[in-house]
Amino acid sequence: MAASVALYRASLRAIRQATRGTSLLLREPVLSSTVQWMSEGPQPRKQHRLVRETAAETIGQTFPYLLNANGECDPALWGDDVPLELSRERLYAIARSRYSSQPPDAAKALDDGFRALRALHEQLDLACNTSVTRTDGVCVEASSAFCGTMVQNAKPLWVFSYKLRIRNEGTEPIRLLARHWLIKNADGTVHAEVPRWGAGVVGQTPVIEPSACFEYASGSTLSQPGGSIEGGLQLTRHGSLFEAPIDSFPLLVGPTSPP
């Protein structure tokens, strides 16, 4: 019982931190995402995918143990918003429902609680490495993760992976045509630039239907331990070109916490 109470209180503290001034938007961590940059191994993951999100899928990527036995979510708690943006009040309700119930397997419930708390802190760190930009019915989430260091020509390089999720929040299909990137070191110097407009993204020019999203992963090296990326996308809707800027998102070498 004491462990459950302590876990519940820790969860409430994490929720207060996660929702300070805003709601919490659930995201798949970059390094465990469905799409990966330079994926290796016996079953390498794809670098891009086109998908229609559901609330259960979004929750399942982050808190799979909070779904029921059929892989469904309780709409009374989670709602049916996609993307899933959780207010402090909704997170409190989810935490209360978990810790006030008396599951038959108390040990498993406690283990699930610790896993949920870890995932919540992971979401906090991920939020610090993410920018969200909405333009004309297009939402672009850009998140980064530190992958380690390497040496090239006797000089150290810091390696980062990043993931973009481009969601069509409008009512008409859009096509992604091109992108522009400006990659900066921590001191503000330009490390690299993808010219405006570099054709496609990872060789793709997908059509994104309403309520669907296109995800892709890529990466960059830096000559300093940290920096940022900013840029934009060129898209078309019914033959009319428009641009969707991507706000600067940081490349950080370690976890941090929201201010």
Secondary structure, 3 states (H helix, E strand, C coil): CHHHHHHHHHHHHHHHHHCCCCCEECCCCHHHCCCCCCCCCCCCCCCEEEEECCHHHHHHHHCHHHCCCCCCCCHHHHCCCCCCEECHHHHHHHHHHHHHCCCCCHHHHHHHHHHHHHHHHHHHHHHHCEEEEEECCEEEEEEEEEEEEEEECCEEEEEEEEEEEEEECCCCCEEEEEEEEEEEECCCCEEEEEEEEEECECCECCEECCCEEEEEEEEEEECCCCEEEEEEEEEEECCEEEEEEEEEEEECCCCCCCC
